[in-house]
Each structure stands twice: as structure tokens, then as C-alpha cells.
């Protein structure tokens, strides 16, 4: 995978943002860590796909509800309502990025240990339903 230097920095910022958000949730919704994670995540996304594609991704008409919830949740985190903000932001995140879950699931099933775990008889149908994967009838 060939990435430009800006995209590599964007991947690092997005990863750091996700880590700060996870740490903020683990430390009982610490507002400062959540706000820093949101800023880093958005900055990383901006650097990975570029300013124009970022704008068009969030401005699509079919993603409007997800965009409003995502940015509304970020604003609530900034205004010292971290618990409610993260829940609304999570709803927006799932609406925005939910189309990528089947692709991620296919990738995870190709990994050595994780793939075996996800293909276990009682886990496979649950994961397929959560990711929205479709199975063929044939």
C-alpha cells in the first residue's frame, strides 16, 4: 500500500484519535480525552482522504442524519456533556461508516486467529447479522 507522507500522518492521527477516545471512555467519559480524540480523528480523516472528499463524504444527502448526529455528539462533548455526546456520536458514526462493516468483516475473517473465532458455529450468525452481511441462498 503506497501512501503519501500526508496520508501516513493522517493514519497516525486517526489511530491516535481512536486511542484517545477509547481511553476517554475507559476513564469514565473524561471530556478532555474525548475532545482530543475527536479532533485527532477528524484531522486524520481530513489528511487521509483530502479536504474535498472529506466535505463530500459528510455532505451527502443520504448520510445527513449520520453527519448531524456525529458532529452534534462532538459538540456535546465540547460542551461538557460527554456521556450523551459519545452516545449520539456513536449513533452518527454507525450511520456514516456502517457501509464499511461487511468489508471489515471479510478482512477480519482472513486473519489467522480472529478468522477462526469469527467462523465458529454460534458466533458466525451473530457477527453476520451485526455487520449486515448477506448470504446467498445457493
C-alpha positions as CSV (number, residue, x, y, z in Angstrom):
1,X,0.0,0.0,0.0
2,X,1.6,3.2,-1.2
3,X,0.6,6.2,0.9
4,X,1.9,9.8,0.6
5,X,3.5,11.4,3.7
6,X,0.4,13.3,4.4
7,X,-1.7,10.2,4.4
8,X,0.7,8.4,6.7
9,X,0.4,11.3,9.1
10,X,-3.4,11.1,8.7
11,X,-3.3,7.3,9.6
12,X,-1.3,8.1,12.7
13,X,-3.6,10.9,13.7
14,X,-6.7,8.8,13.2
15,X,-5.2,5.9,15.2
16,X,-4.2,8.3,18.0
17,X,-7.7,9.8,17.9
18,X,-9.3,6.4,18.3
19,X,-6.9,5.5,21.1
20,X,-7.7,8.8,23.0
21,X,-11.4,8.2,22.5
22,X,-11.1,4.6,23.8
23,X,-9.1,5.9,26.8
24,X,-11.6,8.6,27.5
25,X,-14.4,6.1,27.6
26,X,-12.4,3.7,29.8
27,X,-11.7,6.6,32.2
28,X,-15.4,7.2,32.8
29,X,-16.1,9.6,29.9
30,X,-13.3,12.0,30.5
31,X,-14.2,15.0,28.5
32,X,-10.7,16.3,27.7
33,X,-9.6,12.9,26.3
34,X,-12.8,12.5,24.3
35,X,-12.5,16.0,22.8
36,X,-8.8,15.5,21.9
37,X,-9.7,12.1,20.3
38,X,-12.4,13.7,18.2
39,X,-10.1,16.5,17.0
40,X,-7.3,14.0,16.1
41,X,-9.8,11.6,14.4
42,X,-11.3,14.3,12.2
43,X,-7.8,15.8,11.4
44,X,-6.6,12.3,10.4
45,X,-9.6,11.6,8.2
46,X,-9.0,15.0,6.6
47,X,-5.4,14.2,5.8
48,X,-6.1,10.6,4.6
49,X,-8.8,11.4,2.0
50,X,-8.3,15.1,1.4
51,X,-10.4,18.2,2.0
52,X,-12.7,17.9,-0.9
53,X,-13.5,14.2,-0.5
54,X,-14.0,14.8,3.3
55,X,-16.5,17.5,2.6
56,X,-18.4,15.4,0.1
57,X,-18.4,12.4,2.4
58,X,-20.1,14.3,5.2
59,X,-22.3,16.4,2.9
60,X,-24.0,13.5,1.1
61,X,-27.8,13.7,1.3
62,X,-28.2,10.0,2.3
63,X,-25.6,10.5,5.2
64,X,-27.2,13.7,6.5
65,X,-28.6,12.1,9.7
66,X,-25.3,10.4,10.5
67,X,-23.4,13.7,9.9
68,X,-25.7,15.7,12.1
69,X,-25.5,13.2,14.9
70,X,-21.7,12.7,14.6
71,X,-21.0,16.5,14.8
72,X,-23.8,17.1,17.3
73,X,-22.2,14.5,19.6
74,X,-18.8,16.1,19.2
75,X,-20.3,19.5,20.1
76,X,-21.9,17.9,23.2
77,X,-18.6,16.5,24.2
78,X,-17.1,20.0,23.8
79,X,-19.9,21.5,25.9
80,X,-19.2,19.2,28.9
81,X,-21.9,16.5,28.2
82,X,-19.5,13.7,27.4
83,X,-21.7,10.7,28.1
84,X,-24.7,11.8,26.0
85,X,-22.3,13.2,23.4
86,X,-20.5,9.9,22.9
87,X,-23.7,8.0,22.6
88,X,-25.1,10.4,19.9
89,X,-21.7,10.4,18.2
90,X,-21.6,6.6,18.2
91,X,-25.0,6.6,16.5
92,X,-23.8,9.1,13.9
93,X,-20.6,7.1,13.4
94,X,-22.6,3.9,12.7
95,X,-24.8,5.7,10.2
96,X,-21.8,7.2,8.5
97,X,-19.4,4.3,8.4
98,X,-21.8,1.4,8.6
99,X,-21.4,0.6,4.9
100,X,-17.7,-0.5,5.6
101,X,-18.6,-3.1,8.2
102,X,-19.0,-6.0,5.8
103,X,-15.7,-5.2,4.1
104,X,-14.0,-5.1,7.6
105,X,-15.6,-8.4,8.4
106,X,-14.3,-10.1,5.3
107,X,-10.8,-8.8,6.2
108,X,-11.0,-10.0,9.8
109,X,-12.1,-13.4,8.7
110,X,-8.9,-13.8,6.7
111,X,-6.7,-13.2,9.8
112,X,-5.3,-16.4,11.4
113,X,-6.8,-16.4,14.9
114,X,-9.6,-13.9,14.5
115,X,-10.9,-15.7,11.4
116,X,-11.3,-19.0,13.2
117,X,-13.0,-17.2,16.1
118,X,-15.5,-15.4,13.8
119,X,-16.3,-18.6,11.9
120,X,-17.3,-20.6,15.0
121,X,-20.8,-22.0,14.7
122,X,-22.5,-19.8,17.3
123,X,-20.6,-16.7,16.6
124,X,-20.8,-16.6,12.8
125,X,-24.6,-15.8,12.6
126,X,-24.4,-13.1,15.2
127,X,-21.5,-11.4,13.5
128,X,-23.1,-11.7,10.1
129,X,-26.3,-10.1,11.5
130,X,-24.4,-7.2,13.2
131,X,-22.3,-6.5,10.1
132,X,-25.2,-6.7,7.8
133,X,-23.6,-9.4,5.6
134,X,-25.8,-11.1,3.2
135,X,-25.5,-14.8,2.4
136,X,-26.6,-16.3,-0.9
137,X,-29.4,-18.8,-1.0
138,X,-27.5,-21.1,-3.3
